[in-house]
Amino acid sequence: MNTPEANEAAARDFLFEIGAEELPPKALRGLSEALEAEFRSLFAKTGLDHGELRSFATPRRLALLARDLAGKQPDREIERFGPTLAAAFDADGAPTAAALGFARSCGVSVEELGSSERQGAAKLCFTKLEPGTATTELLPGLAETALAALPIPKRMRWGSSRTEFIRPVHWAVMLFGAEVIPAQILGETAGNATFGHRFHHDKPIELTCPGDYEAALENPGRVIACFERRRELIRDLVAKQASSLRRSIAQRAGTATERRLVVDDESQLRARVVEDKDLLNEVTSLVEFPVALTGAFDPEFLQLPEEALILTLKFHQKCFCLEDESGRLVPNFVTVSNIESLDPQEVIKGNERVIRPRLADARFFFETDKSRSLESRLPELEKVVFQEKLGTIAAKSRRVAALSRHIAKSLNVEPDACERAAMLGKCDLVSDMVGEFAELQGIMGSYYARNDGEPETVAAAIFEQYLPRHTGDRLPETGAGRVVALAEKLDTLAGLFAIGQPPTGSRDPFALRRAALGVLRILIEGEVELDLVEVIDAAVSPFDEIMSRENERVVEMSQRQERRRSESRQLERYQQQDVRQQLYDFIFDRLRAWYVDAGTNAKIYLCVRALNPASPLDFHRRVEAVADFAGRPEAAALAAANKRVSNLLDKSSEAAGQDAVAAELLSEAAEKQLLLRLEEQSEAVAPLFEAGDYREGLTRLAGLRDDVDNFFDEVMVMVDDPSLRANRLRLLRELRDLFLQVADISLL
């Protein structure tokens, strides 16, 4: 029988939407994902079961659809505990004031209370069933909480309202099944009406149920609400424009604009899109109903560096560039419009009119920059500050050049080329092209170096000094590029740590975490063997004078009675820490998250970290070996045995020193066998460990399991005889030291 209560509790679809002025395109996708995550978390906290959650995002809206959202919270049993029974009743069994007070607070008589065990004592208790709150009552508060938690760095107000959001809000939808939830959302009264495309259907669209949302917006609204679906549609539309370029040209009439599309080399007409995921996401965030159109620019602009041409079209007009089958750019672009124009050619011409002066500016910058050598720009770097306490970019270039020469000698790479690349590496920062597009730093420097007649080794290293620029980015491919990239990143790390400004929490203005990961990736993925401890010492050395001044400042501040205590404590902590060790720890600590993300157990990382290897590549080989060892059936027993050995040795000093095991003191067969096997394995694995083949070495050591198990089963280590006890502890020390040549497997 359908009762009102049953209907109220029935699961229904829920739709929430806010409509606003154009949302920031680079933030749109993150806001949408955050909105879904917040609602998911809030539903879990309030106990509201639901089915599929889907988020929607367009330039003018954020929305969430929850399928089969429960109509009410589940009922829950509330249990309250009062005084112990001994304190609740007197000797005659009459309730005490404590019992009466507890009953009164529960709204019942003492007779209606029960008793239950709690923390080892019998206590009065009160149990009641608290009915769940209706979802309709919860939703307005959940929506308000979710919106307040969105990652919006700077909120704005509009009109005379005190309401704040990332952009002014114009409508809100809150629909639970067919029921409109009455609520005020960011100053707007929630209803069941959304709005379609600003130009094609700027009218209210009334929704009768949440499930109609996506279809109703598309037809008649002319809005593709799903971000992912709209992105794939744009990808397909742009690809089709590229693949049909030859056919569309053949079908055209002969106007001047259309003739500019034609090029002499017909192979260039087999066009494809230059892949750019960031641009695709940004364009998806800019349009609600995408229409792709192909335009052209003067082929003479192809003389520009490809990176500059692509960035000009991307930055100013959000256009996709096209290339031929050989990877050369063609003088065409695809733009994505937010309207279906009655005269597409006018839209194309408008884009072409805007693009031409932008490309002309880029060409002017390029030609002007080439008129001067990179070397001639070095004095200008003396005026550009890198960091207040660390000096200018020119000073940084000199430090990086010296460190590059130092690293190059360690890696047998051309020191002169590395030093030259490092000295010229930052000169393009004061060029016109990089002044317009900061993203081209290093890229333009490599072009200008070639124009100046610098060796290709130097030109390539100038570009590669910034690699990898982000997660998944490619690594430097040349030896000089690897050297300069390492030196550039290590100098930044050393400098910021030297002045006591390591990353804190989410603040990392100099991207030091990314720099540390870049160093690790170059050394590990590039298979570069380098003593990072020694290189860190060389990187920090130029800052010793700065650190000395900082220490003097600490002393001076400590003598001032009016000093600020918080700053004083911070500086004292800085003074007490060894910067070189701090930097080593910071870099190698980045590896933990790296390995965990790759599916490696954190304990494996800790096993190797306990030994503090100097080379990241050597560290990585050890981790791989321990990971392989940990999957073997012998691993658990040997790890437990090593743990037991470590405990015994830590509690006793009798095995200290380098005294060898005295074979004549061994009396038990199990300990004699263990010594024999240790000697055999030590001889067998020594060349393997020397060659860095830790995997094969640990595989051989796994064969010690039975001998170790027999030893602990049959031999008493901590016997009364001190000489016998010390000898057996030395035997166990030999066992532990054998494994410690790779890692501390006791931490497994």
Steps between C-alpha positions, in 0.01 A plus 500: 500500500642839395495729802620863502793392715598228252477739206714752684769239568508373141824560309486766229740668260644832617614790279694802617611778264624854534507730198754780496683742280790349305709291739883508476584244231815367664315443828176355361591133494654513848191671641275236347707213639514668841122548507446129434760402761341727763151363443632145507667566833195677645265220395730252672518707819124541521433134417308570179535205263511578130574355161714653226628856548564711191632853480441744215691815411466762228620862489172609662414219739608241755265211565475166676262210439463233770309189400275321752576727794336369819188688610616519861783413729484152656359483849768455762509377854631755751649362821591722795681387812452644846649432842608155614236289673692536827471878475144495363332328797552522872514209746121477507475486122361851469624711205762758587513857374740385227249245370210746518702766316600259224138383456382860487756587231370205293137606547395175671459359850765295675283190459523537119881494501695184437848389596801388299870426532718799408876520551491206742220636717123457504335834423156645450422540133226645284428376150271658248443478126567830328320525165708615204455851363321537166736562209300804395594666829868415464563598138508882535763477772702241308499721188614801700779301665616354166515842332688653793765227476578549129865593430442865409811709576322834469124548531308802375182684592242649268226758536415604853508143628761365742490166320836382366587256224753469220258677261155664539222238516179545297296186564491182706330163462435255782273216398437182700292275281220727379518710817668839504701546820434851632836658573703816456819413310758781476225759502275322248180310575536141383246380246464249219593727208839501335611705199632394163768646272551874545435570129318196361250445782522760773168399649391310811482123464270347759607160629244250623754249631878501554562226245385731218775754571765404245255427216294816560808721493613349172160524336361764493769670712792445257735432793723194540503488880746212557859629499652169389247449221547857377878457502483183292260670260745788456785254447301326225385824337853642485640171366233492227584857400864401465433180304257671262728796427593381147139428407368830634761697307412322175134588543554867570459796268792727427472790744822652630448362850436150370799506267728556798409152618665346195868404522728368230597181681192277484639273771443784745128467443497162671474682827470382857454685825797594717406331827456734797303364796510827694359692206230237446393529865502880484292514181257249653462742790428791265215363289161341563416400142825454302530571128840445336620724216822498296691815419836594351794734549779618273750216434785746560429473874614137486852641520434564869615235750219247520466539875455878467244466223300237687505698823391820323194329350425317822544792738320771305226313309482152660556349155622149419800485269529247219798309367566282199590133504868580547427709809548843337249772579265604221362857466159405634326488836174373645299724728205384711208740510225507761230581245375347178531805278279563197816616321796288619734670255462826687599328822805353328598837352465662841741249653743545212494879543589466867766234449701683233618792721574259784725294276654817359587609854657161569706523182614850595606381847686206348690705244581771754632245750722339237671832436683460833699206632410325821838586644434872450199469732701376798537849655121540498467198728677701771181708527260204531455375857465126551433524874568784738754316713643290218575783262446543128445263212858581392632377836288186469637440148856516630420254780326260261793524257750407773282216626447377143876476448529310829226249408626468142840383624330236717298372204775532235299754300656801323556750785553799269175442311304453824646815654431701183139379480443585866643852459281574197201299619308789659581769241176447310310617810575858393401441136183648349354160410534353849377828642177442304480124561677384817424140401765532225794541739773259405328425170580840352842491661585189302389666172700813574806291595489328161457838332812621687701203373526328837569123488193278478597349836464842663177587318336170596608533863350851524163353410536186710601684820130534594410135439300334641260794539213298647392148590532274197707751302793373297851496640818661360641282227853639472778463752548876528125549533485257792793672671360854468149387598638339816713802584215745442260311727755425771610864516141612554448235768827578677440875495150489643599250768807707587285804583252288694215504249413135424143420393246514781162331474344584166729801445780436253549823300828388345367151413769329707308172522479488122872583476589216738290254302662627182845425642390150599337427164808612307729281707274194532313486170805630314713236676758757608727386783582803714602550862226742598643557849822634352313712242270644768808606693631676188161664439470631857860623530443834317237584762721441806558873534127568482435236764767654721327838472168338588657344809641836603155649461363230731753593766425869458127444527541283809669794670212736433247511776235627261548220245199313371501159667347305211761624252776436747389139551480448123853633451634295789358183342658603172836557670497161666431301185768388259391633162681231304333219695167681484524527122604136465201391707263723304608358164498134604171538687337581163571140403257359755191643331646413160535132591164483678329650194669230292356231729810430709444441871634788710683247722721408205598866459576523873722191485727675251463848650645366825837464323500854352652412160675792333387420145130515405560245224663265750206567737257402225682178419491403866125573519436282196706222653323517837160511328590182314634340818186597698289293262696183572374239749824524700467878551273503804712255698828673415354844576379374838839344567679826414262685729583258779871537431476880506322490835764271649789710372340828610468368855856375521837661435685170496494472121639852452822545311635313202606177671436199279301200609720249681427169331658304787237633740213363292367185659154446353455349154246769402737787576787331318278449198384862511859630507592277206200619299571864585856469376384332179229757431722794591752390238225435243313830537799733537556544123123532446466781752812664363338506154169629639316175427311507828210295369713194427692551824186496714369202305808306607472620861143373508657155504613563859151459638526138613841553659379809689183321616705202623736730687221668697326165560807323634738765638462714811670834430485672840679228699680565828848444357607853389748387234251256348225762511718767338610259227142409413405867492789562259366218284161671490671830425659332196152390388352847540796673333464273200144620440588858590713517189164544323240615753375459854248225429407481869269795423292279273 
